[in-house]
Amino acid sequence: MSMLGTTRGIFFAAVVAAAVSLGFAGGTAAQNYPAKPIRLVVPFAPGGPADVIGRIIGQQLNMILGQGIVIENRGGAGGTVGARYAAMADPDGYTLMFANTSTMSINPAVYRHLDYDPAKAFAPVALIGTTSNILVVSPALPVKTVAELIGYGKTNPGKLSYSTPGAGTPPHMIGEMFKQRTGLDITHVPYKGGGSSTQDVVSGQVSLTFENPAVSLPLVMAGQIRALAVTSDVRNPRIPEVPTLSETIPGFVSGSFTGIVAPAGVSPAIIARLNAAINESLKAPAVQATLAQLSVDVKPGTPEEFGAFLAAERVKWSAVAKAANIQLD
């Protein structure tokens, strides 16, 4: 054998040995994982739906993984503060982030100066579930169906308004998508939270909103606001008499989601371990009861399926933001 052939052989053997060594090390790390508590960053304030879901999932993961799950709330700027913080964490599997529609899909579409790219900064771990918003109107508004609302808006241009918890939030984006699909002239009225924006629909100061069931459903049940439709592709089992928007506007589907991601670079073996644990946690009666109360449709799956879902969501909301010319600092 020539000297060149011998050198190439030695080099190839070294590369293979290094790859085997790295693979063994990664496998050993995954087998020993987790060896200490895991931090779950919730990029929203305590007490909201995201925090509630994060904590109930964290309790189950504690039992399944044998390590504590420390919830760290870092709210602000529609979730961007906490997301930026989580994106900069070491990719060792000991920092995870509770992800949702805002942090992973809407924010990159609407913020001019976002310091992180969700598609590159995070690795999908597991989708927890999806939930639809509810189109609710003031009892003073003389409409009882989506078709009647569209008709009223066309004959009374400029008289309709819709409230949201703020610019760039899911209700805002859904409202803009509704305007784009119907051609209606509806004024956006942003608030600083879902509670106050929905209360002004109750009082009649605002015509309508597209709000999360956790906020709007109790008011619907109490008869304080009127539900016209849900934004999911199927009816909400808690209000089965309320149709989907797609029954009137074909193809109109908007489901907010919740899931867990990790900083990019975490070992695939650790991602797989976490995915299995999260999917297992979703079977717990306490978790299922909490998610059902929040009208969350549980959607266990693989990291790859979650990644494809996230990519589709980014495309959808980017198109809506571009058409509405929504740009936030």
Secondary structure, DSSP 8 states (H G I E B T S, - for coil): --HHHHHHHHHHHHHHHHHHHHHHHHHHHHHT--SS-EEEEE-S-TTSHHHHHHHHHHHHHHHHHSS-EEEEE---GGGHHHHHHHHTS-SSSSEEEEEEHIIIIIHHHHBTT-S--HHHHEEEEEEEEEEE-EEEE-TTSS-SSHHHHHHHHHHSTT-EEEEESSTTSHHHHHHHHHHHHH---EEEEE-SSHHHHHHHHHTTSS-EEEE-HHHHHHHHHTTSSEEEEESSSS--TTSTTS-BGGGTSTT---EEEEEEEEETT--HHHHHHHHHHHHHHTTSHHHHHHHHHTT-EE----HHHHHHHHHHHHHHHHHHHHHHT--B-
